[in-house]
Amino acid sequence: MLSVGIEAMNVFGGRACLDVAELAAHRQLDTARFNNLLMKEKTVALLDEDPVTYAVNAAHPLVEALSAEEKARIELLITCSESGIDFGKSLSTYVHHHLGLNRNCRLFELKQACYSGTAGLQMAVNFILAQVSPGAKALVISTDLARHMTTGGSALTEDWSFAEPSTGAGAVAMLVSDQPRVFDIDVGANGYYGYEVMDTCRPTADTEAGDSDLSLLSYLDCCENAFLEYQKRVGDVDYVGSFRYLAFHTPFGGMIKGAHRTMMRKQVRAAPADIEADFQRRVTPGLSYCQRVGNIMGGTVLLSLASTIANGRFESPGRIGCFSYGSGCCSEFYSGVVRHLGQEQLRAQEIERQLDNRYRLSMSEYEGLLQSNTQVRFGTRNVRIDDACSVHPQLPRADRPQLVLREIKEFHREYEWVQ
């Protein structure tokens, strides 16, 4: 059978971040509840960043590394996002333009809550497997941001307060082809499971609502049943023995620890000490980037996958089991194999260094950005970013050119490259 999977992969974690412990102290959050998040930092979207800039900045190094002939073979571009910028026009059109891709390319946008990145990946995998255009490549980019809106003097609700430290911004870009150097997909090894549930939703473009307890129950239900369907389809599969590592959709680390504990109890009846040891060995490598970027919706399971590949041990080929969940809901358990050369290729993107080089916002700067967010939102018709932003951090010089938003003019977004 044809091999297929991720040929190249990169993460862009934004240009600014916030220490979430400082945020928790500033908001006077309950310490016990906050510690359960297992968060360290979160990416904060600046006013000149949006889903397009995140997507382009994640994908640009991958595209620029291709030869002209290879770049021309990108025949499918899928952007996956909850943070659309127009009800009709796909943000993939902007991404396509600023990456300078071939015009003989199918481009569109997917939305399915936090499942969208996996949906895009699986669609690209099947495009390659179909061999309707032998040698073609697909570019899949999951990109999202949380622009919290607030007004001076209004009290935050408890639910919003605990969502604030864990929601982030960023993008994961994947080049998918029949040369799966980074992640070799196990073709046909898919367990998907979904149904209608009102756990979280976005009833308007800039707000989110939901039931956190129901969302946790739905996540746990889907995690178990997606894995059982995977097990039924694949055959002789053991939750502990079949996967060197596990990568989860990670709204926050504590939720993943609970899901893993539940699976270990139900699948292998493990003792508490064994569960903790297994969590540290097989799950924590995938938490590193998530703890520093935050929940980026459809890209979060892919962020965990990238973190697992970068931080795991792959002297010999090793299998990673991935669980993707999107509220509403749809979920999937799938897997693939990573080799040492693939790990080296991903590490060459220096994702950790990019996260280290972000500007660390003070609380006053962060609060200023919250106030400015109302100027750049869904449906904005005209605005110059420099005029809208009340906070202008002195950002360090980037190692690579980065795309930023400069102006919205009659709804059209105009960007430029800076360094």
C-alpha positions as CSV (number, residue, x, y, z in Angstrom):
1,M,0.0,0.0,0.0
2,L,1.1,3.6,-0.7
3,S,2.7,5.3,2.3
4,V,1.2,8.6,3.2
5,G,1.4,11.1,6.0
6,I,3.2,14.3,7.1
7,E,6.2,15.1,5.0
8,A,7.0,18.3,6.9
9,M,5.5,20.1,9.9
10,N,5.9,23.4,11.7
11,V,4.3,25.3,14.6
12,F,4.0,29.1,14.9
13,G,3.3,30.2,18.5
14,G,2.9,33.9,17.9
15,R,5.1,36.8,18.9
16,A,3.9,37.5,22.4
17,C,3.0,35.5,25.5
18,L,1.8,35.9,29.1
19,D,2.8,34.1,32.2
20,V,-0.5,32.4,33.3
21,A,0.5,32.2,37.0
22,E,0.7,36.0,36.9
23,L,-2.7,36.2,35.2
24,A,-4.2,33.8,37.8
25,A,-2.9,36.0,40.6
26,H,-4.2,39.1,38.9
27,R,-7.6,37.6,38.5
28,Q,-7.6,36.2,42.0
29,L,-8.4,32.7,40.8
30,D,-8.7,29.8,43.1
31,T,-5.2,28.3,43.4
32,A,-6.3,24.7,43.5
33,R,-8.4,25.0,40.4
34,F,-5.8,26.9,38.5
35,N,-3.0,24.4,39.3
36,N,-5.2,21.7,37.7
37,L,-4.8,23.5,34.4
38,L,-1.1,22.5,34.3
39,M,-0.4,25.6,32.2
40,K,2.7,27.7,32.1
41,E,2.3,30.4,29.4
42,K,-0.3,31.3,26.8
43,T,0.2,33.0,23.4
44,V,-1.6,36.3,23.2
45,A,-2.6,37.6,19.8
46,L,-1.4,41.1,19.1
47,L,-3.6,43.4,17.1
48,D,-1.6,42.9,13.9
49,E,-2.0,39.1,14.2
50,D,-5.0,37.1,12.9
51,P,-5.7,33.5,11.7
52,V,-4.1,34.4,8.3
53,T,-0.8,35.6,9.8
54,Y,-0.5,32.6,12.1
55,A,-1.2,30.2,9.2
56,V,1.2,31.9,6.8
57,N,4.0,32.1,9.4
58,A,3.6,28.5,10.3
59,A,3.6,27.3,6.7
60,H,6.1,29.7,5.1
61,P,9.3,27.8,6.2
62,L,7.9,24.6,4.9
63,V,7.0,26.1,1.5
64,E,10.3,28.0,1.1
65,A,12.2,24.8,1.7
66,L,10.7,23.2,-1.4
67,S,12.1,23.4,-4.9
68,A,10.1,25.3,-7.5
69,E,8.9,22.0,-9.0
70,E,7.9,20.6,-5.5
71,K,6.1,23.9,-4.6
72,A,4.1,23.7,-7.8
73,R,2.8,20.2,-6.8
74,I,0.9,21.6,-3.8
75,E,-2.6,21.1,-5.3
76,L,-4.7,21.2,-2.2
77,L,-4.7,23.8,0.5
78,I,-7.0,23.4,3.5
79,T,-7.3,25.9,6.3
80,C,-8.9,24.7,9.5
81,S,-10.3,27.3,11.9
82,E,-13.0,28.4,14.3
83,S,-11.7,31.9,13.9
84,G,-13.0,32.7,10.4
85,I,-12.7,36.3,9.2
86,D,-15.7,36.2,6.8
87,F,-18.9,34.2,6.5
88,G,-18.2,33.4,2.8
89,K,-14.6,34.2,1.8
90,S,-12.2,31.6,3.1
91,L,-9.0,32.7,4.9
92,S,-7.3,30.1,2.7
93,T,-7.4,32.6,-0.2
94,Y,-5.2,35.0,1.7
95,V,-2.9,32.2,2.8
96,H,-2.6,30.9,-0.8
97,H,-1.7,34.4,-2.0
98,H,0.9,35.2,0.6
99,L,2.6,31.8,0.3
100,G,2.8,32.3,-3.5
101,L,1.2,29.0,-4.3
102,N,0.3,27.6,-7.8
103,R,-3.1,28.8,-9.0
104,N,-3.9,25.3,-10.1
105,C,-4.8,24.5,-6.5
106,R,-8.0,23.5,-4.7
107,L,-8.3,25.8,-1.6
108,F,-11.0,26.0,1.0
109,E,-11.7,26.2,4.8
110,L,-13.0,23.7,7.3
111,K,-14.8,24.3,10.6
112,Q,-15.7,21.5,13.0
113,A,-14.8,22.9,16.4
114,C,-11.5,21.4,17.7
115,Y,-11.8,18.4,15.4
116,S,-11.1,20.5,12.3
117,G,-7.4,20.0,12.1
118,T,-7.8,16.3,12.1
119,A,-10.6,16.5,9.5
120,G,-8.2,18.5,7.3
121,L,-5.4,16.0,7.8
122,Q,-7.6,13.0,7.0
123,M,-9.0,14.7,3.9
124,A,-5.5,15.4,2.7
125,V,-4.4,11.8,3.4
126,N,-7.3,10.4,1.3
127,F,-6.5,12.9,-1.5
128,I,-3.0,11.5,-1.7
129,L,-4.2,7.9,-1.4
130,A,-6.7,8.3,-4.2
131,Q,-3.8,9.0,-6.6
132,V,-6.0,11.2,-8.8
133,S,-2.9,13.3,-9.3
134,P,0.2,11.2,-8.6
135,G,3.0,13.1,-6.9
136,A,0.7,15.9,-5.7
137,K,1.1,17.4,-2.2
138,A,-1.5,18.9,0.2
139,L,-0.9,21.7,2.6
140,V,-3.1,21.6,5.7
141,I,-3.0,24.5,8.3
142,S,-4.9,24.6,11.5
143,T,-5.0,28.2,12.8
144,D,-6.9,29.8,15.6
145,L,-6.8,32.6,18.2
146,A,-8.8,33.7,21.2
147,R,-9.4,37.4,21.4
148,H,-11.0,37.8,24.7
149,M,-13.3,40.8,24.9
150,T,-13.8,42.9,28.0
151,T,-15.1,46.3,29.0
152,G,-13.7,48.4,31.8
153,G,-15.0,47.6,35.2
154,S,-17.2,44.6,34.3
155,A,-16.7,41.5,36.5
156,L,-15.5,38.4,34.8
157,T,-17.6,35.3,35.1
158,E,-16.0,32.3,36.8
159,D,-16.1,30.2,33.7
160,W,-14.6,32.9,31.5
161,S,-11.9,33.5,34.1
162,F,-10.7,29.9,34.0
163,A,-11.0,29.7,30.2
164,E,-8.8,32.8,29.9
165,P,-5.5,31.2,31.1
166,S,-5.9,28.2,28.9
167,T,-7.0,29.6,25.6
168,G,-4.2,30.6,23.3
169,A,-3.3,31.4,19.7
170,G,-1.2,29.8,17.0
171,A,-1.1,27.6,14.0
172,V,0.2,24.2,12.9
173,A,1.1,23.6,9.3
174,M,1.5,20.2,7.7
175,L,2.7,19.2,4.2
176,V,1.0,15.9,3.4
177,S,2.3,13.6,0.7
178,D,3.4,10.1,-0.2
179,Q,6.8,10.9,1.4
180,P,5.8,10.8,5.1
181,R,9.1,11.7,6.6
182,V,7.8,13.1,9.9
183,F,4.6,11.1,10.6
184,D,3.8,7.9,8.6
185,I,0.0,7.5,8.9
186,D,-1.4,4.0,9.7
187,V,-3.7,3.8,6.8
188,G,-7.2,2.6,7.7
189,A,-6.5,2.7,11.4
190,N,-9.2,5.1,12.4
191,G,-11.8,5.0,15.1
192,Y,-14.3,7.9,14.8
193,Y,-17.2,8.6,17.1
194,G,-19.6,11.6,17.2
195,Y,-23.1,12.8,18.1
196,E,-25.0,16.0,18.9
197,V,-24.3,17.6,22.2
198,M,-24.4,21.2,23.3
199,D,-21.2,21.2,25.4
200,T,-19.6,24.3,23.8
201,C,-20.5,26.6,21.0
202,R,-19.8,30.1,19.4
203,P,-23.3,31.7,19.1
204,T,-21.7,34.9,17.8
205,A,-18.4,35.6,16.1
206,D,-16.6,36.8,19.2
207,T,-18.2,34.9,22.1
208,E,-18.1,31.3,23.3
209,A,-20.7,29.6,25.5
210,G,-21.0,26.1,27.0
211,D,-21.2,23.7,29.9
212,S,-17.7,22.8,31.1
213,D,-18.9,19.7,33.0
214,L,-20.8,18.4,30.0
215,S,-17.8,19.1,27.8
216,L,-15.6,17.0,30.1
217,L,-18.1,14.1,30.1
218,S,-18.4,14.2,26.3
219,Y,-14.6,14.3,25.9
220,L,-14.2,11.2,28.1
221,D,-17.1,9.4,26.4
222,C,-15.6,10.1,23.0
223,C,-12.1,9.2,24.0
224,E,-13.2,5.7,25.2
225,N,-15.5,5.0,22.3
226,A,-13.2,6.3,19.5
227,F,-10.4,4.1,20.9
228,L,-12.8,1.1,21.0
229,E,-13.7,1.6,17.4
230,Y,-10.1,1.9,16.5
231,Q,-9.4,-1.3,18.3
232,K,-12.3,-3.1,16.6
233,R,-11.1,-2.0,13.1
234,V,-7.4,-2.7,13.7
235,G,-7.6,-5.9,15.7
236,D,-4.9,-6.8,18.2
237,V,-4.5,-3.4,19.9
238,D,-3.5,-2.7,23.5
239,Y,-3.8,0.8,25.0
240,V,-0.5,0.5,26.8
241,G,1.5,-1.9,24.6
242,S,0.7,-0.7,21.1
243,F,1.7,3.0,21.4
244,R,5.0,4.4,22.5
245,Y,3.4,7.8,23.0
246,L,-0.1,9.3,23.1
247,A,-1.0,12.8,21.8
248,F,-4.3,14.2,23.0
249,H,-6.4,17.2,22.1
250,T,-5.3,19.4,25.0
251,P,-7.7,22.1,26.2
252,F,-5.5,22.1,29.4
253,G,-3.2,19.5,30.9
254,G,-5.3,18.5,33.8
255,M,-8.1,17.4,31.5
256,I,-5.7,15.1,29.7
257,K,-4.4,13.7,32.9
258,G,-8.0,12.8,33.8
259,A,-8.8,11.3,30.4
260,H,-5.6,9.2,30.5
261,R,-6.4,8.0,34.1
262,T,-9.9,7.0,33.0
263,M,-8.6,5.0,30.0
264,M,-5.9,3.3,32.1
265,R,-8.5,2.2,34.6
266,K,-11.0,1.0,32.1
267,Q,-8.6,-0.6,29.6
268,V,-6.0,-2.2,31.7
269,R,-7.2,-1.7,35.3
270,A,-4.0,-0.1,36.3
271,A,-3.1,0.9,39.8
272,P,-2.7,4.7,40.6
273,A,1.2,4.5,40.7
274,D,1.3,2.8,37.4
275,I,-1.1,5.3,35.9
276,E,1.1,8.2,37.0
277,A,4.3,6.6,35.7
278,D,2.6,5.9,32.4
279,F,1.4,9.4,32.1
280,Q,4.8,10.8,32.7
281,R,6.4,8.5,30.2
282,R,3.9,8.5,27.3
283,V,1.8,11.6,27.6
284,T,4.0,14.4,29.1
285,P,6.2,14.8,26.0
286,G,3.1,15.9,24.1
287,L,2.1,18.5,26.7
288,S,5.2,20.7,26.4
289,Y,4.1,23.0,23.5
290,C,0.5,23.0,24.7
291,Q,1.5,24.3,28.1
292,R,3.3,27.2,26.5
293,V,0.8,28.1,23.7
294,G,-2.6,27.2,25.1
295,N,-5.6,25.7,23.4
296,I,-5.6,26.5,19.7
297,M,-8.8,24.6,19.0
298,G,-8.5,22.4,15.9
299,G,-4.7,22.6,16.0
300,T,-4.2,21.5,19.6
301,V,-4.0,17.8,19.0
302,L,-1.5,18.5,16.2
303,L,0.4,20.8,18.6
304,S,0.6,17.9,21.0
305,L,1.7,15.6,18.1
306,A,4.5,18.0,17.2
307,S,5.5,18.2,20.8
308,T,5.6,14.4,21.2
309,I,7.7,14.0,18.0
310,A,10.2,16.7,19.2
311,N,10.5,15.5,22.8
312,G,10.0,11.7,22.5
313,R,12.7,9.1,22.0
314,F,12.8,7.6,18.5
315,E,16.1,5.9,18.1
316,S,14.0,3.1,16.7
317,P,10.6,3.7,15.0
318,G,7.8,4.3,17.4
319,R,4.0,4.6,17.1
320,I,2.0,7.5,18.4
321,G,-1.7,7.2,19.2
322,C,-3.6,10.4,18.6
323,F,-7.0,11.4,20.1
324,S,-8.8,14.4,18.5
325,Y,-12.0,15.8,19.9
326,G,-14.2,18.7,18.7
327,S,-17.2,19.9,20.7
328,G,-20.6,19.4,19.3
329,C,-19.2,16.7,18.8
330,C,-16.9,14.6,16.6
331,S,-13.8,12.7,17.7
332,E,-11.3,10.3,16.2
333,F,-8.5,8.0,17.4
334,Y,-5.8,7.4,14.8
335,S,-2.1,6.6,14.7
336,G,1.2,6.8,12.9
337,V,4.9,5.9,13.1
338,V,7.8,8.3,13.7
339,R,11.4,7.6,12.9
340,H,14.6,9.3,14.0
341,L,15.1,11.2,10.8
342,G,11.6,12.6,11.0
343,Q,12.3,13.8,14.5
344,E,15.5,15.5,13.3
345,Q,13.6,17.2,10.5
346,L,10.9,18.6,12.9
347,R,13.6,19.7,15.5
348,A,15.3,21.7,12.7
349,Q,12.3,24.0,12.7
350,E,13.5,25.2,16.2
351,I,9.9,25.5,17.5
352,E,11.2,25.7,21.1
353,R,13.5,28.6,20.2
354,Q,10.6,30.4,18.6
355,L,8.5,30.1,21.7
356,D,11.5,31.2,23.9
357,N,11.9,34.4,21.8
358,R,8.3,35.6,22.2
359,Y,7.8,39.0,24.0
360,R,6.6,38.5,27.6
361,L,3.7,40.9,28.2
362,S,3.2,42.6,31.5
363,M,-0.3,42.6,33.0
364,S,-0.8,46.2,32.1
365,E,0.1,45.6,28.5
366,Y,-2.2,42.6,28.4
367,E,-5.1,44.5,29.8
368,G,-4.4,47.2,27.2
369,L,-4.6,44.6,24.4
370,L,-8.0,43.4,25.8
371,Q,-9.3,46.9,25.5
372,S,-8.0,47.3,21.9
373,N,-9.5,43.9,20.8
374,T,-12.9,45.5,20.0
375,Q,-11.2,47.5,17.2
376,V,-10.2,44.4,15.2
377,R,-12.9,41.8,15.3
378,F,-15.2,39.9,12.9
379,G,-17.0,42.3,10.6
380,T,-14.5,45.2,11.0
381,R,-14.9,47.3,7.8
382,N,-12.1,49.9,8.0
383,V,-9.2,50.2,10.5
384,R,-5.5,50.9,10.5
385,I,-3.8,48.6,13.0
386,D,-1.4,51.3,14.3
387,D,-4.3,53.6,15.0
388,A,-6.4,50.9,16.8
389,C,-3.7,49.5,19.1
390,S,-3.1,51.3,22.4
391,V,-0.2,48.9,23.2
392,H,3.0,48.8,21.1
393,P,5.4,46.3,22.6
394,Q,9.0,46.5,21.5
395,L,9.3,43.1,19.9
396,P,12.6,41.4,19.4
397,R,13.9,41.0,15.8
398,A,12.6,37.7,14.4
399,D,14.9,35.1,12.9
400,R,12.6,34.8,9.8
401,P,10.4,37.2,7.9
402,Q,6.9,37.3,9.4
403,L,3.5,38.3,8.0
404,V,1.5,40.9,9.9
405,L,-1.8,42.6,9.4
406,R,-1.5,46.3,8.6
407,E,-5.0,47.5,7.6
408,I,-8.6,46.5,6.9
409,K,-9.9,48.5,4.0
410,E,-13.5,48.0,3.0
411,F,-13.4,44.6,4.7
412,H,-10.3,43.5,2.7
413,R,-7.3,42.6,4.8
414,E,-3.9,43.9,3.8
415,Y,-0.7,42.4,5.1
416,E,3.0,42.9,4.9
417,W,6.2,41.1,5.7
418,V,8.4,42.4,8.5
419,Q,11.4,41.2,10.4
